[in-house]
Amino acid sequence: MRSKKQPRELLLKGGTVVDPYRKEKYVGDVFIKNGKVQKVGDVNYKSSMTQVDCSGLIVTHGFCDIHVHFREPGREDKETLTTGSHSAMAGGFTRVCVMPNTNPPLDTPESISFIREKAEECPIHIHPIGAVTKSQNGNDLTEMGLMHNEGAVAFSDDGLPIQNGAMMRIALEYATMIDVPVINHAEDECLRAEGLMHEGIISTQLGLPGNPDLAESAMVYRDLELAEFTGARLHIPHVSSMKAVQHIREMKLKNEKVTAEVTPHHLFFNDEALTSYNTNLKVAPPIRTESDRKALIEAVKDGTIDCIATDHAPHTMEDKETTFDLASFGMIGLESCFGAVNKVLVHDEEFELGNVLKLLTSNPRAIMGFEQDLFSEGTNAEITILDPDVEWTFEKVHVQSRSINSPYYGEILKGKVEYTISCGQIMIQLS
């Protein structure tokens, strides 16, 4: 990957323009001047313009990931806002929301301000998600209003589920005052217990403690009921099970304020992949059965799932190169995201590419209240250019993250990001 400053006048020539917001698709040009979109359609070429030949490529909105972990402050050895930005650009992402489980957590107005100010130095847009409770202890509500004023776009104790139903109710009620989503890691800790992977036939064969799908579905059901009761916006992260999908689908018939995401890895893998004891597949919630995977795909197709988010979770080699029981939960996923979801949804399941792009662009932006009309004149350029059909093998050379804990090494993916344009920078994929 090579990143450089955008030229003053940049013409993206002859690509297939896909506008997820306006639901348009056509062959045309995109003219960018001083980092802003000037015209989309037929543009008269001038010799002073720097031209990028986009023939055979898709030109679309920059991807938006509303669930990443960049580890700063406190664990910069795993990831920083800067290295995370490079990882994001390599995957076509121009905007991300960072989770608050840092060290210390993002649980004060000052910590939110820290992220916002540091983000100004990065080549993508970074938005902080604030913690729901102080120190993510599950008991004491943070100063949500003040944190929102400093730039918090949502609230979550991600990684630490809010077990106390009364606290979750209070958080949802406060969130209605500032009209932002509450995001709860949906796992009942008592039911999850010491589970290391999905509880089922494979966990029994491997001799590993299981984490039942009930741990997720029970918490999802509780949160859905609380959201309906309070009238709050609830976003359900990394949905992994058929049972959770069923609860979400039923609630969305009567509550339009509920949204949900799925990760690429829950769409791509099933629990049989863990027979190799690959610790990079140890995630929370766990990779589940083929039936669960198929249910997630159907939930994407019918609109029960609103967006795709990577849950990019960097870890050091020491965290992962150990026995399965001691290994940390989580995997990186920004660089591999499009190739994985495009393979599963478009090439395997024949889902329309335009619909997949909505899951990566306008839909997550709508959930967080970000600008969606990115091809209008004067808009800051956030553009992803991709080849939807190229077949490639994911290797460590493709990773721009500070960490390398990916389960995709050696996997054949379909579709690849070639250019990413954001914050006055242009990223060119070299490998």
Secondary structure, DSSP 4 states (H G I P E B T S, - for coil): -EEEEPPSEEEEEEEEEEETTTTEEEEEEEEEETTEEEEEE-----TTSEEEE-TTSEEEEPEEEEEE---TTT-TTT--HHHHHHHHHHTTEEEEEE-S-SSS-S-SHHHHHHHHHHHTTSSSEEEEPBPSBGGG-SSSB--HHHHHHTT---EE-TTS----HHHHHHHHHHHHHHT--EE-----HHHHTT--EESSHHHHHHT--EE-HHHHHHHHHHHHHHHHHHT--EEE-S---HHHHHHHHHHHTT-TTEEEEE-HHHHH--GGGGGG--GGG--SSPP--HHHHHHHHHHHHTTSS-EE---B----HHHHSS-TTTSPS----TTTHHHHHIIIIIIIT---HHHHHHHHTHHHHHHHT----TTSTTPBP-EEEEEEEEEEE--GGG--SS----S-TT-EEEEEEEEEEETTEEEE---
